[in-house]
């Protein structure tokens, strides 16, 4: 392959990771290795990947949580590889949006075959999709997802990186209520702790102020009391 497909390998066992890295690179793939859940989520947000190979038992953030956050912003294939053989683990992983589940130990030939199948399917899917370019909403709100540019009545709104990521998360899943914990883990890439809810609240308040969106009569960002926030803006075609 001329342009290498980039695989994010998430595996905390160095010996297993080295075997997989060497094999995948021999197969012609580019591989980035993350040894923890938080590291993998940070890598995914900052890189361009075509497939994620994801272990479940990870330090800092487990594989289920990583899968959930990846699926919120991307349709790339996610292959779970785990020693867990329980049906519940498989169902949970697939229910969170994983494309496949392979049980350790597995043969490298089987893994390669599955990777190729999912990459081919993903390329066909991408070929039938138009790239997200412009999203227009009621009351003059315009969002360019690719560069996280936000405009209000044609004037650019100067959002911070965190405010922009927060808004992109909410708009990518309209009317879905996100808890403050989910928002913090997704946007900040860290496990939610004591002050995380307050941090999210402050950033939402700042974003609302810049958009002129009153909390008691919201046009776009609605508070879900006791939980978090949802995006309620109406799309204009």
C-alpha positions in Angstrom: 0.0 0.0 0.0 1.4 3.4 -0.9 -0.4 5.5 1.7 -0.1 3.5 4.9 -3.1 2.9 7.0 -2.4 4.2 10.5 -3.4 1.9 13.3 -3.7 3.0 17.0 -2.7 0.0 19.1 -3.9 0.3 22.7 -2.2 -2.4 24.8 -0.6 -2.2 28.3 1.5 -5.4 28.0 4.8 -4.4 26.4 5.6 -7.9 25.2 2.2 -8.3 23.4 2.5 -4.8 22.1 6.0 -5.4 20.6 4.8 -8.6 18.9 1.8 -6.8 17.4 3.8 -3.7 16.3 6.4 -5.8 14.5 3.8 -7.9 12.8 1.6 -5.0 11.7 4.6 -3.0 10.4 5.7 -6.0 8.4 2.2 -6.1 6.9 2.7 -2.5 5.8 0.8 -0.6 8.4 1.9 2.5 10.4 1.4 1.8 14.1 1.1 4.1 17.1 1.3 2.4 20.5 -0.5 3.7 23.6 0.0 1.8 26.9 -2.9 3.3 28.8 -6.5 4.4 28.2 -5.9 8.1 28.7 -2.8 8.1 26.5 -4.7 6.4 23.7 -7.6 8.9 23.9 -5.1 11.8 23.8 -3.4 10.2 20.8 -6.6 9.6 19.0 -7.8 13.2 19.4 -4.4 14.5 18.1 -3.8 12.1 15.3 -5.4 10.6 12.1 -6.1 6.9 12.5 -7.9 4.4 10.2 -8.4 1.7 12.8 -8.1 1.2 16.6 -6.9 -2.1 18.2 -8.1 -1.8 21.7 -7.5 -3.9 24.8 -10.1 -3.7 27.6 -8.0 -4.0 30.8 -6.1 -0.7 30.8 -4.7 1.6 33.4 -6.2 5.1 33.9 -9.2 4.6 31.6 -10.6 1.2 30.6 -11.1 0.1 27.0 -14.9 0.4 27.2 -14.6 4.1 28.1 -12.0 4.7 25.3 -14.4 3.0 22.8 -17.3 5.1 23.9 -15.3 8.4 23.5 -13.8 7.3 20.1 -17.3 6.5 18.8 -18.7 9.9 19.8 -16.4 11.6 17.3 -15.4 9.0 14.7 -16.6 6.1 12.7 -13.2 4.4 12.3 -13.2 0.7 12.9 -12.6 -0.3 16.5 -11.4 -3.9 17.1 -11.5 -5.0 20.7 -8.9 -7.6 21.7 -9.3 -9.1 25.2 -8.7 -12.1 27.3 -12.3 -11.6 28.6 -14.4 -14.4 27.2 -17.7 -13.6 29.0 -20.6 -12.9 26.7 -21.4 -9.7 28.8 -18.0 -8.2 27.9 -18.5 -8.8 24.2 -22.0 -7.4 24.2 -20.9 -4.4 26.1 -18.1 -3.6 23.8 -20.2 -4.1 20.7 -23.0 -2.1 22.3 -20.6 0.8 22.7 -19.9 0.8 19.0 -17.0 -1.5 18.6 -16.9 -3.3 15.2 -15.4 -6.5 16.3 -14.2 -8.5 19.3 -11.3 -11.0 19.1 -10.5 -13.1 22.1 -6.9 -13.5 23.3 -4.9 -15.6 22.5 -5.5 -15.2 18.8 -3.4 -15.9 15.7 -1.7 -13.1 13.9 -3.1 -14.3 10.6 -6.7 -14.1 12.0 -6.0 -10.6 13.3 -4.6 -9.5 10.0 -7.6 -10.8 8.1 -10.0 -9.0 10.3 -8.1 -5.8 10.1 -8.1 -5.9 6.3 -11.8 -6.7 6.2 -12.7 -3.8 8.4 -10.4 -1.3 6.6 -11.9 -2.3 3.2 -15.4 -1.9 4.6 -14.5 1.5 6.1 -13.1 2.7 2.9 -16.2 1.8 1.0 -18.3 3.5 3.6 -16.2 6.7 3.4 -16.4 6.7 -0.4 -20.2 7.0 -0.1 -20.1 9.8 2.5 -19.6 13.5 1.9 -17.1 15.2 4.2 -18.6 17.3 6.9 -18.0 20.9 5.9 -20.7 23.4 7.1 -23.4 23.1 9.7 -26.0 25.9 9.9 -28.5 26.2 12.8 -31.3 28.5 13.8 -30.7 32.1 14.9 -27.5 32.5 12.8 -25.2 29.9 14.3 -22.8 28.3 11.8 -20.2 25.7 12.6 -17.3 24.4 10.5 -16.5 21.0 12.2 -13.2 20.4 10.3 -11.5 23.5 11.7 -13.8 24.0 14.7 -14.7 27.4 13.5 -17.9 29.0 15.0 -19.7 32.0 13.6 -22.7 33.9 14.8 -24.5 35.9 12.1 -21.4 35.7 10.0 -19.0 37.0 12.7 -16.4 34.5 14.1 -16.8 33.6 17.7 -13.5 33.3 19.4 -13.8 30.0 21.3 -11.0 28.5 23.3 -9.8 25.0 22.2 -11.8 23.4 25.1 -14.9 25.5 24.4 -14.7 24.5 20.7 -14.3 20.8 21.5 -17.2 20.9 24.0 -19.5 22.5 21.4 -18.4 20.0 18.7 -19.2 17.1 21.0 -22.7 18.5 21.8 -23.5 19.3 18.2 -22.3 16.0 16.8 -25.0 14.3 18.9 -28.0 16.7 19.0 -30.6 16.2 21.8 -28.4 13.6 23.5 -27.8 14.5 27.1 -24.2 14.4 28.2 -23.2 14.2 31.8 -20.5 16.6 33.1 -18.4 13.5 33.7 -18.7 12.4 30.1 -17.9 15.9 28.8 -14.9 16.2 31.1 -13.4 12.8 30.1 -14.0 13.5 26.4 -12.8 17.1 26.2 -10.1 17.1 28.8 -8.9 13.6 28.2 -8.7 12.9 31.9 -10.6 10.8 34.4 -13.2 13.0 36.1 -12.3 13.9 39.7 -13.5 16.4 42.4 -13.4 19.7 40.5 -14.2 18.3 37.0 -17.9 19.2 37.2 -17.2 22.8 38.1 -14.6 23.0 35.3 -17.3 21.9 32.8 -19.8 24.3 34.2 -17.4 27.3 33.9 -16.6 26.5 30.3 -20.2 26.1 29.4 -21.0 29.4 31.0 -18.2 31.1 29.1 -19.4 29.5 25.8 -22.9 30.6 26.4 -21.8 34.1 27.1 -19.9 34.3 23.8 -22.9 32.9 21.9 -25.4 35.1 23.8 -27.3 31.9 24.8 -29.3 32.6 27.9 -29.5 29.5 30.3 -33.1 30.2 31.2 -34.2 30.4 27.6 -31.6 28.5 25.6 -31.5 28.5 21.8 -28.7 25.9 21.5 -27.3 24.6 24.8 -29.8 23.3 27.3 -29.1 22.4 30.9 -30.2 18.9 31.9 -30.8 19.5 35.6 -28.8 17.3 37.9 -26.9 15.8 35.0 -25.3 17.9 32.3 -26.1 19.5 28.9 -27.6 18.8 25.5 -27.6 20.7 22.2 -31.1 21.6 21.0 -30.4 23.8 18.0 -32.4 23.3 14.9 -30.5 22.5 11.7 -31.1 24.8 8.7 -30.7 23.1 5.4 
